[in-house]
Amino acid sequence: MAMPAGEIEALIRAAFPDAKIQIEDLAGDNDHYAAIVVTEAFRGVSRVRQHQMVYAALQGNMGGALHALALQTSAPD
């Protein structure tokens, strides 16, 4: 089962309404993505914790409907 980029963005946006989000389908299969997520919620938070926060926003879809997600996360400059 695949997951469209729009659905990934919607889940992340629900958790981080102020986020700047870029999603790229790496293989054209709706299953392997790269995402850049920039939100104030990440300020002062470790990179590992930032990624955990994004995975939590995906509501258990990681490893199921969404096979691979390369993440870049940060707080705004």
SVG drawing of the C-alpha trace seen along z (x, -y; Angstrom):
<svg xmlns="http://www.w3.org/2000/svg" viewBox="-4 -33 24 35">
<polyline fill="none" stroke="black" stroke-width="0.4" points="0.0,0.0 1.4,-3.4 0.8,-6.9 0.4,-10.0 2.7,-13.0 -0.3,-15.2 -1.4,-12.8 2.1,-12.9 2.1,-16.7 -1.4,-16.9 -0.4,-14.7 2.7,-16.7 0.8,-20.0 -1.8,-18.9 0.9,-18.4 3.0,-21.5 0.6,-24.1 3.4,-26.7 5.8,-24.3 7.4,-24.8 7.2,-21.4 8.7,-20.0 8.0,-16.5 9.8,-14.7 8.8,-11.3 12.2,-9.7 11.2,-6.7 7.9,-7.7 6.2,-5.0 4.4,-6.9 6.5,-4.7 10.0,-6.3 10.1,-10.0 12.4,-12.8 10.9,-15.5 12.2,-18.8 10.3,-20.1 11.1,-23.5 9.1,-24.6 9.5,-26.7 8.4,-23.6 11.9,-22.1 13.8,-25.0 16.1,-23.7 15.1,-20.1 17.7,-17.5 17.7,-16.2 16.8,-12.7 13.8,-14.1 12.7,-16.2 12.6,-13.1 10.6,-11.3 8.1,-14.1 7.6,-13.9 7.3,-10.1 4.6,-10.6 2.8,-13.0 2.6,-10.3 0.3,-8.3 1.9,-4.9 2.1,-4.9 5.9,-4.8 7.0,-1.2 3.5,-0.4 1.8,-2.6 5.0,-4.7 8.1,-2.5 10.9,-5.1 11.2,-8.7 14.5,-10.6 14.1,-13.5 15.8,-16.9 14.4,-18.9 15.2,-22.2 13.9,-25.3 13.6,-28.5 16.7,-30.7"/>
</svg>
